[in-house]
Amino acid sequence: MLLGCIGDDFTGSSDLANTLAKGGMRVTQYCGIPDASSDPSVEAGIVALKSRTIPPAEAVALSLKALEWLMAQGCRQFFFKYCSTFDSTPEGNIGPVIDALLARLGADRTIVCPAFPTTGRTVYQGHLFVGDRLLSESGMEQHPLTPMTDPDIRRWLASQTEHAVGHVPESVVTRGAEAIRAALDGEVSACRPVVVVDAVRDEDLQAIGRAARDLKLVTGGSGIALGLPDNFRQSGLLAESRGGWEPARGPAAILSGSCSRMTRAQVARYREGHPALEVRPEDLMAGRVTVADAAGWALARMADDAPLVFTSDEPAAVAAAQKRYGREEIASAIEAFFAELARRLAAGGVERLVVAGGETSGAVVEGLRLPALEIGPEIAPGVPAVKATDRPLWLSLKSGNFGGAEFFETALKTLEGSSR
């Protein structure tokens, strides 16, 4: 294994896997820390964790365990993948994990770059934008678990890390890899080893990737991985051969636990012409709706269509439910609901499963106890089709804000191998 990656959620890990596979690397996504060694043919291994919103100390411990496994596979470089909207709180978890990985690797620097212009995420003057809006005005300020109220990644990260935070501006990035390396050297000399790097174009990410060739640790969103495969290719280390993708046409279902603006639009679009069951968090908490109810409803409709079961709701409704029942209690109940629902649907014959939401996807993957995922064709920027390595189950694991309004229909067609 050449590149060892640690993802702080399952959808983000799939996003990274998609980027690396498109770059020509043989990629496997592991669902949690494996018990055995990797296949020798794997060039990029991604250990997908569910560590984004757990307590920082737990996230650090889990990430270090993943790092130890990846180091044992002989990796030459390591990548810590977090969301392109930098989902975290002032306490963590991104900064503490970066600190721990740097210390374990004995590295003197790393870059921080959540940008991915193709999906509308850019960093300019250290500030993160979603489309033409600052992060704090993009809807992420209302995220139920990690509300992002400050778009200045330097300032947000400074509250989390024990290191001083540096910056490489776009004016340097546009001059190319050598200029970026020189700027990184300057930041390290100034005792600012954790360096936020601007990127407003995909070409910037390519240059940053080349500049990161000799770094032990790279951190960022999946976009920064655009330039990494070529580093290994130029060293003659890539096999340049990948297996084919076998699609499925079996029964399908859609599960949505994301409350992002885009997912709500996708839910609204899909339910116009397809069966959809809304499960309100307060009904779930009060026991008025059970997993058995939802599974029975969905299984009864799978022969004719792909049913949608969703808890996605407006931010005000989510906030009200959180106030009444508690934020963690609501989140845990929803995740447990979708994990058990996925198990029942799989037992009932589902072969194609589309899941929306990072935490929801993590709960589904853990609930199904999937050991690893094969990476297939791209459904939308940042979202690949994936297949379980141990059973006939094809999935789409989507972060909340990814994809267009028609994403659910597109995902179902891609999983079955149909044209869009």
ABEGO torsion letter per residue (X at the ends): XABBBBBABAAAAAAAAAAAAAAGBBBBBBBEBBABBBBAABABBBBBBBAAABBAAAAAAAAAAAAAAAAAAGBABBBBBBBAAGBBBAAOAAAAAAAAAAAAAGBABBBBBABBAAAGBBBBGGBBBBEABBAAAAGAAABAABBBABABAAAAAAAABABBBBBBBAAAAAAEAAAAAAAAAAAAAAGBABBBBBBABAAAAAAAAAAAAABABBBEBAAAAAAAAAAAAAAGABAGBBBBBBBBABBBBBBBABABAAAAAAAAAAAAABBBBBBBAAAAAAGABBAAAAAAAAAAAAAABBBBBBABBBAAAAAAAAAAAEAAAAAAAAAAAAAAAAAAAAAAGBABBBBBEAAAAAAAAAAAGBABBBBBBBABBGBBBBBBAABBBBBBBBBAABEBAAAAAAAAAAAAGBBX
